[in-house]
Amino acid sequence: MTYASRILHQSKRLRYNHDVLQHDRTILISWFSNSARPSVDKVDNVSKFCQTSLVPGDKHSFSKFPSGGCLSRSCRPVNPTTISAVRVHKENAPRTSMKLLAPTIGTVFNRGLSCPRGNSTRSFSTNSGLPPHQEIGMPSLSPTMTEGNIARWLKKEGDKISPGEVLCEVETDKATVEMECMEEGYLAKILLGDGSSGIKVGEVIAITVEEEEDVAKFKDYKPSTSDAAPSPNVPSAPTPPKEEIAEVPVSSPEPKVSKPSAPISAENRIFASPLAKKLAEDHNVPLSNIKGTGPGGRIVKADIEDYLASRGKEVSQIPKFDTTAVSALDYMDIPHSQIRKVTASRLLQSKQTIPHYYLTVDTLVDKLMELRSQLNSLQEASGGKRISVNDLVIKAAALALRKVPQCNSSWTNDYIRQYHNVNINVAVQTDNGLYVPVIRDVDKKGLSKIADEVKHLAQKAKENSLKPEDYEGGTFTVSNLGGPFGIKQFCAIINPPQSGILAVGSAEKRVIPGTGPDQYTFASFMSVTLSCDHRVIDGAIGAEWLKAFKGYIENPESMLL
């Protein structure tokens, strides 16, 4: 009778095995997530879980397991040694191991802050006793961005964060962009403060938590820059001395033995950003010789550059044969702005990878000037903004691209992409560098609308406040050095991935011979040069586009049709 009652009891448990497994899973979660060293109660809970867990494959009688054993001879209990193995792994697991285990916990810790287009990592309580938190990384705010600068933080440590509020202003390779947060919480720690520069995309810049009382626990928080040091309680610690004794006669293994002994003390660790480490390795600079100026004494890229600059000056002072020439030099080093760095790399890529060729024509602009004068009279009467020659050039270029769509294309390794939208980038020079904001669907807009957008985007570029949508998505570029600077003719470098750019020179008066020997007239001509990617635009296609462009400039009334 006793066996029958036990069989009935176990059958009921197996009928609701889903609830049982959910309960047992909760025990394991609490054991893994609270503290690195399990208590006796937690081990007891896990032991109970293992005693009631059934694993197929072993043939045992249920009578051997009085605490709720197996009803089938095809089941066996979990080996208790499995629990001790799990416990040792938990006690010795570094922080990175806990991050890998965290997703298996389910919804218990599936909460936290996240920032749009940012890089964030959710962390959980580990040996250090830190509460659940989130590491916010430098976001990628443009397709060409590899690193950025923090202009300023709009939130302080301890401030509450609400959805839609701006955390900080990030200076990208194109402009200064506001970085917003989408969830509620508290800003626990700012790792890279105002003015931090050369921050690689993904590098941790701040820590956020959900509870306000957790903010104080991150006062001395520092992100790990390398793998965690081995725990002093690891039972395999006595083995390295044996290897040392065996390897003493050989000189090569000595560096290998010295490596694990260096990071024993946390005070001896050198904190440096990944970009600073890479720069130091490239120039064989020992990090121990450099004093960090970042948060908490962290070595940043600027520290390495300052060290290299000072070392270069010391080397330059060594030769004494040319002291007069050196003393006569007077110079100032101007640091690169982010936009100048990106512009330099993209132009270098363009000249090295794109086969440029150039086509130049002279266009008669007398009718264009006359039409512009008439339109500006109407604009002044209606209170609108004046139309410039560059606005008319942009409109003519857009109509020529619609007429010759092969020039409104870009190259890929597998195909040529021909665009249906005519979006023209306009080069704007500022104190920070060269910007190219985009005017979209120029072929469908009137001259007054084009003039308004060009002036508005040019002002935003000079204020360094362009958004990504203000400069992304262009299909062709116009660069005008004639009107502002009086340059007669020049050849521009293609803005990849585009396949063409138009360089516009200044208009000048020329003498035109007449039909008779003593007959002549005066006319104004403007030189324009089309730079083409020969992979996309053949010479005849480029010439056809210039013919269409010249037709619109010399007969500007046709642009109004």
N, C-alpha and C positions, 0 to 999 in steps of 0.2 A: 504493500500500500504506500509505503514511504517513497519507493522509486516511482510509482505512478504519479503521486502528487508532485514530485520534483520534475518529472517529465512535463506535466501540465504547466507548471510554473515557467519552465524554460521555453516552452512553445509560445506562451504569451509574450515573453520578452523578445523572442525572435520575430513575432508578428509585428511588433513596434520597434524593430531594430533601427529604423531611421531616427526616432527620437533618442534612442540609447546612444547611437553614434554621435548625434549632435551634442548630447550632454558630455560624452567622453572627449569630443573634440574641444569643447570649451575648457575642460581641465588641462589639456595639453597647451592650449593657447595661453592660459594664465600662467602655466609653468614656464613657457618660453619667453614671455613678454615682460614680466615684472622685474626680475633681478637676475644678474648673471650667475649668482650662486644659489641654487635651489635650497629651500628649507626642508626640514624633515617632513612637514605636512605635505609639501608639494610632491616630494618623492613618494609619499604614501598614496597620494591621489593618482600619480602615474602608475604606481604598482597595481592599484585597483583596476585602472584602465586596462593594463596588460593582462591581468588575471581574467578579465571578462572579454578580452578580444580573442577572436577565433581565427586561426590561420589554416587554410586548407593544406593537406599534404601529409599529416602525421596520423598514425593509427594508435589512438589511446582510448581507454575507457573513461566515460564521464565520471566514474566513481573516484578517480584520482583528483578531482577538482571540486572540493566541497563548496567553494565560494561562488559557485555559479559557473560550472565548467561546461563541457561540450556535450551535446546530445548525439552527435554523429561520430562514428569511428574514423571519418575522413577529415577530422579537424584536430588541431593541436594548439596549446597555449603559446603565447609569445615567450621566448626565452628571456628570463630576467636579466641576463647579461646585456641584452639590447638596451635596457634602461640605463645601465651604468655607462655604456658607450655613448649614448646620447648626452648624459650628464657631463662627461668629460669634454665632449665637443662644445657644449654650451659654455662651460667654464672657461675654455681656452679660445673661444671664438673671438677674432678681432672684430672691429666695428664694421668693416666691410662685409663680413659674413652675416651680421645681423641685418644689414640692408637687403641682402639677397633672400633671407628667410622671411622678411616682413610681408611681401605680397601673399604668402601662403596663409597669413593669419586671417584674411577675409575682411569683414567690415568692421572689426574691432578698432582698427587704427586707420581706416580708409577715409580720413578727413584731413583738411589742411588748406593752406592758401596756395593759390597758383596765379601767376602773372601772365598776361597775354604775350604770345610770341617769345616767352622767356624760357630759360632752362632752369628747372627746379628739381630738387631731390628730396623725397620724404625720408626722414630719419626717425628712429625709435629709441626708446630707453635702452641703454647698454651698460657696460661696466662702469662708465663715467657717471651714471645716475642722471643723465639729461632726460627731460620729458620729451614727448613727441614734438617734433619741430619740422621746419622746412627750410632747406638751403635754396636761396634764390640766386640764379646765375645771371651773368651778363647776357641779355637777349640779343638775338640777331634781328636787327630792325631794317636791314636792306639786303638785297641779294649779294652785294659785293662786300659786306661787312665781315671782317675777321677779328677786329678788336675795336674797342670804343673807349670813350672817356665819360666820367661822371661830372657833369657841370655843377649840379648842386642837388642836395637832398631837400625835399619839401616836407618830409616827416622826420621826427626825432625818435631816438630809442625810447621805447615805452609808449609811444603814441598808438592809439587805436586806428586800425585801417578798416575802411568801409569800401564796398564795391564801387568802382568808378573813380576813387580818389587817386591822385597822382602821388607815386612814391618818390620819384626823382626824375631829373632831366638828364638824358643820355645823349652825348654828342657822338653821332655816328660818322661814317665816312662821307655823308652828304649834308646832314643838318643836325640840329638839336631836336630830339623827340622826347615827348613825355611818356614815362613808363607807368602804367596804371596797374592796379591790383583788382581782381574780380571777386574776392571773397573776404569775409570779415576775419579779424584777428588782431594781433599786436606785433609791432616791429620790435623784436627782442635785441637785435645786434646789427650794427652797421659795420661791416668789415672793411669797406673801401669808401672813404669819405669824399667830401667835396674836392674837386680838382684832380681826383685820381685819373691817371692816363695810362694808355697802353693795356687796358684790361681785355684779355682774350675772351672771345665768345664762350660762354659756359662757365667761366671762372666765378666762384661764389662771391657775391657782393653784400648779402644780407641774410639774416635769419629771422623767420617769423614763427610765432606760436599762436595757439588758440586761446589760452588762458592767460589773464594778466599777471597772475602770481608766478608764472613760469618765466617772466621776463628777467628777473634778477638772477636766475640760474645760468644765464648766458653772458654774464658780465665779462668773464675771462675766456670766452669761447674763441677757439682758433680752429679753422678748417684744417683737416689733415692734408698735408702735401705729399705724403709718401705712405707706404704700407705701415701699419701699426707695428711697434716694436714687440718682440716676443715677450710673453708674460713670464715674470720671474718664477712662477709656480709651475712651469712646464716640467713634467717629470723627466723629459729627455735631455735636460740641461747638462747632466754629467757626461754625456757622450762626446761633446766637442773637445775636451781636454785629451781624450784618448786619441782622437784624430791628430791633435797637435803633436803628441809624443811620437806618433808613428810617422809624421811628416816632417819632423825637425831637420833631418839631413837634406831635404829638398828645399830649395829657395823659392820656387815658384808658388807653392800654396800659401805663403805667408800673407799676401794681401787678402786671400779668401778668409783666413782665420780672423783677421783684424776687423772685417766688416761687421759681423754681428755684435762685437763688443763696443762699437762706437755709439750706437743709439741707446745705451743702457739708461742714461739719465736724460730726462726730458729737457733739462736745462742746457744740454749740449746740442740740442737739435737746432738747425738753422732753417728758419721759415722764409720761403721765397716763392714768388708767383711762378707758374709754369713758364711764362714768357721770359722772366728773368733767368730761370735755370737754363733755358735753351740758349739765350744770348751768352750766358757765362760759359757754357760748354763750347759754343762756337769759337770763342776768343780765349779759351783756356784760362779763365779767370776763376781763382778759388773763392768760393762764397764766404769763407772764413775771414777774408781780408776786407770785406765790405760791410759797412754799417747801414742797416736798413732804415729807411725813412717812412715806410708804410705803417699801417695800423699795427700796434704791438711790436714794433721793430722789424716788421716783415720787409724783406728785400724785394723791391719792385724794379721794373725795367729801367726807370729813370736812374736808379742807383748804379746799375751796371754801365749805363751810358756815361754817367758822370765819371765813373772810375776809368773807363776807357779814354774819355776825353783828357782827364788829368794825366793819365799815363802817356798819352800821345804827346801832350805838351812837354812832359819831362824828357821824352825821347828826342823831341825837336830841339831841346836846349843843349843836348849833349855835344853836337859838333860846334867847334869854335872857329872854324875857318870862314864862316859867313855871318859873323855876328852883326856886321853893319847892315846887311840886308834884312836880317831878322828884326833888328831893333827899329828899322824904318817902317815895318808893316804895322798898320793899325786896322783892326778888324773887329767885327761883332758877329757872334754866332746866333742865328735866328732859328729857333726850333720849328720843325715841320708841323703844320696843322694837319688834322686828320684828312680833310678833303684834298690837301696837296699830296699826301702820301698815296691816296687811292688814285688820284688823277695821274700821278707819275707812273704807277704800276700799270694802269690800264693803257696809257699811251705807249709805254714800252712794249706791252703785249701787242698792241695794234701794229706798231712799226715792225715788230719781229715776226708776226704771224700772218699779217694781211698784205697781199701783193698790191700796193698802191700804184695807181697811175693817174695822171692829171690832164684835164681838158680845160682850156681857157677861151673865153669869147669876150668881145667888147659889145656892150649893149647901148643903144641910143636911148637916153632917158629924158629928152626934152618933153615929150608928151606925158611922161609919167610925172614930171615935176609940175606941169600945168594942171593935170588932174588932181594932184595932191593939194595944190593951192585952192582949187575950187571946193574940194571936199572939206578942207580945214575952215573955209569961210562958213560952210553950212554947220560944221561942228561948233564953231564959236557962237554962232547965232542960237543954236539949240542947247548950249551949255555942255557939250560933250568934249572929250579929250582930243587933242590934236593927233593926226595920223602922221607917222614918220615914214621915211623912205623904206626903212627896214620892215615895217608892217606890210607895205606893198610887195616887197621882195618875198616875205614869208608866204603871202597869199599866192603869188605867182609860182613859187616853188611847189606849193601844195597842189595847185591845178596841173602843173607839169607832171607831178607824181601820179595823179589820177589818170592823166593821158598816157603816160609811159609807166605802167605799174611794175615793170621789171626792176626799176630802180628803187622801188619801195619794198625791198626784200632783205633777207639776211641769210647767211651761209650756215649750214650744219654739215656734219660729216656724211649724213645719209640723204639729205634733200635740201633744196632751196625753199625757204618759207617766204611766201609772198603775202603781204598784209593787205587787208581790205580797208583798214582805218589809216588815215593820213595824219599821224601825230608827229609834229615837228618840235625838236628840241632847239632852244635858242641859247647860244652861249652868252653868259653874263659874267663879267670880271668883277671880283670883290676883293676886299683886303685879305680875306682868308684863302682865296684861291678861285679857281674857275668852276662855276656852276652851270648846269644846262637844264633849266626847267622846261617842261613840255607843254605845248599847246595842242590840245586834242581836237581831232576832226576839223582841221583848219580849212579843208576844202569846202566845208558846209557852213562856215561862219562868215559874217560880214566883216568889213574892214574895221568898223567901230568896235565890234566885239573883240577882234584880235588885238587891237591897240590897248583896250582895257586890260586884257589878260596878260599881255606882255609886260605892261608897266607894273601890274600887281605882283606878278611872280618875280620880276627883277627886284622890286623892293623887298620881298620876302627873302630873296637870296642874299641881299646886302645885309639884312638883319639876322642872317643865319637861322631862319625859322622855317625853312622848307620842310614839308612832310614827304614821306616816301612816294605818295601818290602824285606829288608835284613834279617829280623828275623821272619816274619809271614809266616804261611803255612807249618810248619814242621810236619812230621808224626812220627818221631822217633828221639831219642837223644843219642849221644855218649859223655861220659865224661871220659877223660883220665888223671889220676893223677899218673900214673906209670912212663912214660917217663920223664916228667918235675920234679917230686917230689920224685920218688922212692917209692911210696906207693904200698905195695904188693897186698892188696885186700881191697875193700870197697863196701858199698851198697849205691847207689844213689837214690834220691827222684825223682819220676816221674814228668815230666813237663806236667801239664794238658793243653789241653784235650787228650794228647797222652796216650797210654796204656803201653809203655815200654821205658826203658832207660838202656843203657849198660855202666857199670862201668869197666874201663880197668886199670889193675894194671901193675906193672913193670915186666920185664923179669929177671929171675934169673937162675943161673947154679945149676943143681941138679945131683946127682949120680943115674945112672940107673943100676939096677942089670942085669947081663948077664945070659947066659944059664948055665954056669958052676959055681962052688962054689967060685972061685977066679976071676971071670970075671965081669967087670962092665964098664960102659961108662958114659960120661958126656953129658948133653943135657940142652938146655935153655927152660924154661916153663914160660908162662904168664897166670896169673889168670884173668878171666873176670867174672863179676856177672851181671846177667840180673834181673832187677826189673820189675815185672809184675803187671798189674791191673787184679785182679782175676775175676772181672766182665766180662772182655773181653778175657783174655788169661788164659785158663785152664793150669794146671800143665803139662800135656802131650804135649800141644801145645808149651809151653815155652821150654820144653826139646827138642822138635823136632827142634825148631829154633836154640837153642844152638848147636845141633848136626850138623846142616847145616853150621853154622858159624865156628865151629871148623874144619869142613872139608875144607872150603876155606882157613883158616889160615895155616893148616898143609900141604895142597897141593895147594900152591898159584898159580901154573900154571893153575889150573882150573878156576881162575878168569879171565884169558886172553882168554878163549874160547868163 
